[in-house]
Amino acid sequence: MIIKYLLSHHYQPVLYKKGTVIYEPGAQPKAVYFIKSGEVRMVTVNDDGKEFIQGIFKANQYFGEPALLVNKPYLAYTIVTRDAEIITVNKDQFFKLLEEERSFSMDLIKTLSDRLFYKSMMLEELANEQAEHRIITLISYLFKNLEKDAVLDITRQQLADMSGLRVETVIRIVKKLADQKVLKLQRGKIIKLQI
């Protein structure tokens, strides 16, 4: 809905190619980014160069607003993972949008609450030593609004990067869960069953 609103108010999407970094840690926030198409991942990188995925954003989602709202530097990289059309809304325009579009303001509150819940859940899971428990919790969360037999559009590497586990560990756990009929694998994709 917000994308249609922005387009109808003459905001223009810009094409970003896969691999483009939209912003880096330490940069001052100047805008919020609305995805018309494509995909962007938000990652932090530790001293060893290991990425930890903070979020994956797809069409009709947006990112960059927490830092903008509190006027603090970005803490993560945002990298285009699939060619994306993105509408950039600068700070003044964003605050005007919040004032004028009550439904968007409510959507923002819900979006920020969902992200806070996810971060709290993952923090608890990262403290959990049981890798299988981490993966089950993460997959359950990712499937939360999807129907039975829905396909999870995420790679094992992304699950590893989101959970702080090695990709080999994630592959082993996902196969075990499939063998136990907790989930189903179809051409490498995870299908929701009973999680």
ZIKA-V526105 format. One record per helix or strand. SS is the DSSP state (H for helix, E for strand). FROM is the first residue (numbers start at 1). LEN is the number of residues. Records with the same first field share a line. If there is no record, write none. Layout:
SS->FROM-LEN, FROM-LEN
This chain:
H->2-7, 65-6, 91-10, 102-26, 131-12, 156-8, 167-13
E->14-3, 21-3, 31-15, 51-8, 62-2, 77-14, 151-2, 183-4, 189-4
